Amino acid sequence: MRILLTGASGAIGSRLAPELAGEGHRLRALARSPERVTAEGIDEIVSGDVLTASGLDSAMEGIDLAYYLIHSMESSATGESFAERELRSAENFAAAAKRAGVRRVCYLGGLVPTDRPPSEHLASRLAVEETLLGSAPEAVALRASIVISAQSRSFRFLVRLLERSPLLPLPDWRDFRTQPIDGRDVVAYLKAAGLSESVSSALALDIAGPDTVTYGELIKRIGDAMLLNRPAVELPFSITPIASAVAASITGEDAELVGPLMAGLSGDLLADDSEARELFDVRLHRLDRAISHSLREWEESEPLAAR
């Protein structure tokens, strides 16, 4: 099978590439900066940009399966919102996939709340999903919560926050629940979604880890694995605009990433992953093992001051 991989230099794409190559498939990567693509198993790299559509038609030529693993939440010099950039990128990708007659497109997005309108961040993910589901007859969108991985920006943000903060003010979102998923399991799901013969039509599927925790408990478990005891200050209200700016400053992360992420913590974000588990045989890692593995992997290349 001929496979196009976007996001090949990212946390998930770089792990997915050798898994697909190991099955004997030929991989082509599309990248704005080809020199950053170092993942094993890539046969060809096409220079291009989904935001401008440059290189897309060349990248799609002869492709059977295309992975869309791109999220755009960085600042824009033009003042365009990240949601506008994400949708335009997805529309360009979908149009190119249709022109090339790509059979299957796979996308990794976010869980969608069922009891309230989605935040701007999650609404953007949903708009991209809807666009891509119409791009190929067997398109698959996987929806996940926080990914636990040494390269995951959400996980790295929480680790840095714990590492650098002597105490943790936790707003009222600390009691809302979610289902984090091991990055290794996300890769396994994406591989199965792309290669499985069980997919015959467009699908949107939730994927999740086996443990349901509150956001406060997730932070505590990461702290326990880091051998840290950070006193928590429980606040009876939400201070998202202030908290996101302070947290971004402490962790060295982009405020335009942290703000939308924290704005999404306004309620439970739970999955119904029964269909995904039925279609794809993926063995899931428990949360504590995922956290420990990710921290060990992190320390192989970069020390953690708190450990």
C-alpha positions in Angstrom: 0.0 0.0 0.0 1.2 3.6 -0.7 0.8 5.8 2.3 1.0 9.6 2.8 2.0 10.7 6.3 1.6 14.3 7.4 3.0 15.2 10.8 5.8 12.8 10.4 8.1 14.9 12.6 5.5 15.0 15.4 5.0 13.0 18.5 2.6 10.5 16.9 3.6 10.5 13.3 7.3 9.8 14.1 6.2 6.7 16.0 3.6 5.6 13.4 6.0 5.7 10.4 8.2 2.7 11.4 5.1 0.7 12.4 3.6 1.1 8.9 6.9 0.5 7.2 7.3 -2.7 9.2 4.2 -4.0 7.6 5.8 -3.6 4.1 4.1 -0.4 3.0 5.7 2.4 1.2 5.7 5.8 3.0 5.7 9.3 1.6 5.9 12.2 4.0 4.6 15.8 3.4 6.5 18.4 5.4 7.1 22.1 5.4 10.6 21.4 6.6 11.8 18.1 5.1 15.1 18.3 7.1 13.0 17.8 10.4 11.6 14.5 9.2 13.9 11.9 10.8 11.4 9.1 11.4 12.4 5.6 10.3 10.6 4.0 7.4 10.0 7.1 5.2 10.8 6.3 1.6 10.2 9.8 0.2 9.7 13.3 1.4 7.7 15.9 -0.5 8.1 19.6 0.5 4.8 21.3 0.9 2.3 23.0 3.2 -1.4 22.1 3.7 -2.1 25.7 4.7 -1.2 27.0 1.3 -1.9 23.7 -0.6 1.6 23.8 -2.0 2.9 20.3 -2.9 -0.3 18.6 -2.0 -1.2 17.3 -5.4 2.3 15.9 -5.9 2.1 14.3 -2.4 -1.3 12.7 -3.1 -0.3 11.1 -6.4 -0.8 7.4 -6.4 -1.7 7.3 -2.6 -4.1 4.7 -1.2 -4.1 5.9 2.5 -3.4 9.4 3.8 -2.9 10.3 7.4 -3.7 13.8 8.6 -1.8 14.4 11.9 -1.5 18.2 11.8 -2.8 20.6 14.4 -2.2 24.4 14.1 -2.5 26.4 17.3 0.6 28.6 16.9 0.4 32.4 16.5 -0.4 33.9 13.2 1.3 37.0 11.9 -1.9 37.8 9.8 -4.2 37.7 12.8 -6.0 34.7 11.5 -7.4 32.4 14.3 -6.1 28.9 14.7 -9.6 27.6 13.9 -9.6 29.4 10.6 -6.1 28.1 9.8 -7.0 24.5 10.8 -10.1 24.5 8.7 -8.4 25.9 5.6 -5.6 23.4 5.9 -8.1 20.5 6.2 -10.1 21.8 3.2 -7.0 21.9 1.1 -6.0 18.4 2.2 -9.5 17.0 1.6 -9.7 18.6 -1.9 -6.4 17.1 -2.9 -7.4 13.7 -1.6 -10.6 13.8 -3.6 -8.7 14.8 -6.8 -6.3 11.9 -6.3 -9.0 9.4 -5.6 -7.5 8.4 -2.2 -9.4 5.5 -0.7 -8.9 6.2 3.0 -8.0 9.2 5.1 -7.2 8.9 8.8 -7.4 11.8 11.3 -6.6 12.1 15.0 -8.8 14.7 16.7 -10.3 15.4 20.1 -13.2 14.0 22.1 -16.4 15.9 21.7 -18.5 16.7 24.8 -22.1 15.4 24.7 -23.6 17.6 27.4 -22.5 21.1 26.3 -21.2 23.0 23.3 -17.5 22.3 22.6 -14.8 24.8 23.4 -13.2 26.8 20.5 -10.4 24.3 20.5 -12.6 21.2 20.4 -15.0 22.8 17.9 -12.1 23.4 15.6 -11.1 19.8 15.8 -14.7 18.8 15.0 -14.8 21.0 12.0 -11.6 19.5 10.7 -13.0 16.0 11.3 -16.2 16.8 9.4 -14.2 18.1 6.5 -11.9 15.1 6.3 -14.7 12.5 6.7 -16.0 13.7 3.4 -12.6 13.4 1.6 -12.5 9.7 1.1 -15.0 6.8 1.0 -13.3 5.0 4.0 -12.3 8.1 6.0 -11.7 7.4 9.7 -11.6 10.1 12.5 -10.3 9.0 15.9 -11.2 11.2 18.9 -8.9 11.1 21.9 -8.5 13.0 25.2 -5.0 13.8 26.7 -2.3 11.7 25.1 0.3 10.5 27.6 3.6 10.5 25.8 7.1 12.1 26.2 6.5 14.1 23.1 2.9 15.1 23.8 2.6 18.9 24.3 -0.3 18.5 26.8 1.6 16.0 28.9 4.8 17.9 28.7 2.9 21.0 29.8 1.6 19.2 32.9 5.1 17.8 33.7 6.7 21.2 33.4 4.0 22.8 35.6 4.6 20.2 38.3 8.4 20.5 38.0 8.5 24.3 38.3 5.7 25.2 40.6 6.1 25.0 44.4 2.3 24.7 44.8 -0.6 24.1 42.4 -3.7 26.4 42.4 -6.4 24.1 40.9 -9.6 25.8 39.7 -13.0 24.1 39.7 -12.2 22.1 36.6 -10.1 19.8 38.8 -13.1 17.7 39.5 -14.1 17.0 35.9 -13.3 13.6 34.5 -11.5 12.4 31.4 -9.8 9.3 30.0 -6.1 9.9 29.1 -4.6 7.5 26.6 -1.1 6.1 26.2 0.7 7.5 23.1 1.6 3.9 22.2 -2.1 3.0 22.1 -2.9 6.0 19.9 -0.3 4.8 17.4 -1.7 1.3 17.5 -5.2 2.6 16.9 -4.1 4.8 14.0 -2.2 1.9 12.4 -5.3 -0.3 12.7 -7.6 2.4 11.4 -5.5 2.8 8.3 -4.9 -0.9 7.6 -8.0 -2.8 8.9 -10.3 -4.4 6.4 -13.1 -3.9 8.8 -13.5 -0.3 7.7 -15.9 0.0 4.7 -17.4 3.5 5.2 -16.6 6.8 6.8 -16.4 6.5 10.6 -15.8 8.8 13.7 -14.7 6.8 16.7 -13.8 7.6 20.3 -10.6 6.1 21.6 -9.6 6.2 25.3 -7.4 4.6 27.9 -8.9 2.2 30.5 -8.8 4.6 33.4 -11.2 7.4 34.1 -9.7 10.1 36.3 -10.4 13.7 37.3 -8.0 16.3 36.0 -6.9 16.9 39.6 -6.2 13.2 40.0 -4.3 13.1 36.7 -2.0 15.9 37.9 -1.5 14.1 41.2 -0.6 10.8 39.5 2.0 12.5 37.4 3.4 14.2 40.5 3.6 10.9 42.3 5.5 9.3 39.4 7.9 12.2 39.6 8.3 11.7 43.3 6.9 15.2 44.0 4.4 16.4 46.6 3.1 19.7 45.4 0.5 21.2 47.8 -2.8 21.8 45.9 -4.8 25.0 46.5 -8.4 24.2 45.5 -10.2 27.3 44.1 -14.0 27.4 44.1 -14.1 29.1 40.7 -12.5 29.2 37.3 -9.7 31.6 36.4 -8.9 30.4 32.9 -7.6 33.6 31.3 -5.3 34.4 34.2 -4.3 30.8 35.0 -3.5 30.0 31.4 -1.2 33.1 31.1 0.6 32.3 34.4 0.9 28.6 33.5 2.3 29.4 30.0 4.9 31.7 31.6 5.9 29.0 34.2 6.2 26.2 31.7 7.7 28.2 28.8 4.8 27.1 26.6 2.9 29.2 24.0 -0.1 31.0 25.6 -2.0 30.4 22.4 -1.8 26.7 23.1 -2.4 26.7 26.8 -5.4 29.1 26.7 -7.6 27.0 24.3 -6.6 23.8 26.1 -7.6 25.1 29.5 -10.8 26.6 28.1 -11.8 23.1 27.2 -11.8 21.9 30.8 -15.3 23.0 31.5 -16.9 19.6 32.1 -16.4 15.9 31.8 -14.8 14.7 28.6 -15.5 11.0 28.4 -15.4 8.5 25.5 -17.6 5.8 24.2 -14.9 3.6 22.8 -16.9 0.4 22.4 -17.0 0.6 18.6 -13.3 1.2 18.3 -12.5 -1.7 20.6 -14.8 -3.9 18.7 -13.3 -3.0 15.3 -9.6 -2.8 16.3 -7.8 -5.3 18.6 -5.7 -2.8 20.6 -4.4 -3.8 24.0 -4.5 -0.7 26.2 -1.9 0.4 28.8 -3.1 1.5 32.3 -2.6 5.2 33.1 0.2 4.7 35.7 2.2 2.6 33.3 1.7 5.1 30.6 2.9 8.0 32.8 6.0 6.0 34.1 6.9 4.9 30.5 6.6 8.5 29.2 8.8 9.9 32.0 11.5 7.3 31.5 11.5 8.0 27.8 11.7 11.7 28.4 14.7 11.2 30.7 16.6 9.3 28.0 17.1 12.5 26.1 16.5 15.3 28.6 16.8 15.4 32.4 13.9 16.3 34.7 15.0 18.6 37.5 12.4 17.2 39.8 13.5 13.5 39.5 
